[in-house]
Amino acid sequence: MIKRLFLAVALAILAHPALAQQQVQITADLFTVDENTRESVFTGNVVVIHPNVKVWAEKVVAVYGEAGPSDVESFVASGSVRLETDEQDATGDQAVFTPGDQLLRLTGNVKVINASGTIDAGELVVNLATNVSTFTNTGSGGRVTGVFTSQ
């Protein structure tokens, strides 16, 4: 069975104010902050390096509330998204984390790989509140597939 998925933890680390004390390095071709819409946008070859996870995407948008950048309402990575830890590697077209409901959605050509195996799906939803991860292939007519290595 796939070990507990790091994806939710990865985005929670990047977006959750209580965990924001650790150093995070972000590089991109362009960085824009819009005070009117309360959005911080990184575009072009975005790389986010946190001590526990590395994220690649074409675009990363953090939308924050009235309390400012530490009050993250949503974190969206899009365009060839890849999340990597020491134990797992996951890819998809878009990753959305919303701290309010503690849900992470990785969508579009999802692939999660670790030492236990590989899962391919159209969507992965991780509920941090319940620690339940659900892989689906809604809308594509295909099925969720997995290849596992017994230990």
PyMOL commands that set and color helices and strands:
alter all, ss='L'
color gray80, all
select helices_A, chain A and resi 7-15+17-19
alter helices_A, ss='H'
color red, helices_A
select strands_A, chain A and resi 25-27+30-34+39-50+53-64+72-84+88-98+103-114+117-127+132-136+145-148
alter strands_A, ss='S'
color yellow, strands_A
deselect
rebuild
show_as cartoon
